[in-house]
C-alpha cells in the first residue's frame, strides 16, 4: 500500500494500545541514565510501522539493505573526498600526450611570422 495507508495502520495500532485498560505505552530507554521515557504518538507510530515492515519483509533483509545504503554513501563520500585530494597534485604525464608547454610551443611555431 501507500505510505499514507501504512501510517494509518500504524496510527490505528498506537491508538488501540493507548485505549487498552490499563492503557499501554510505548517506551524507550534513555542510553545515558537508563531511565525509561514515553515516546510521542508520532514516534510510537513510526516504531509500529517499522515493526510491521520487519514482520513482513524480515529484519535481516532490512539490515542488509540499510548496511548497503550506508556503505554506498560512505564510498561516494570517500570518492568525493579523494577527488578533492587531487587538487594541486601533479598527475603523471602520459608518454603519448604532449604537455601544456609542448602544446604552447607548437602553437607559437605554427603562427605566421609578422612582417
Steps between C-alpha positions, in 0.01 A plus 500: 500500500590865502700668772183672622321166529792354694508796738121478546539136605787575739303794648203268554727254682631779725146618578396141586795465738415829671131398522577180695394468862745573658642711218806370322803718437791513260822545692863561412791455738725804526853379421669743741294463818334167427161650583193430293314777322172489313513553125287760327207370297690573180810310619278215618332486158842499330611211721178311427548554125859374525386193693243425230765537229733264687221247540413514131843512341721361770737693720811350339409633156441849643836492680675383183344776289577762766862388516526507120365857496746602770793344311387666179475839670839456665667396176345791306610739775847346497527531122399868525765547770753322278407729210569799721837350597609521134485880505853627455640149449697457180379201305753288311541607138425237242782447249263528204337824619678832461535728801337843510841656442553288188156597371573870560840476330350320199223755464754787506713335235198454274410870508580696184794731545416868502656731242 
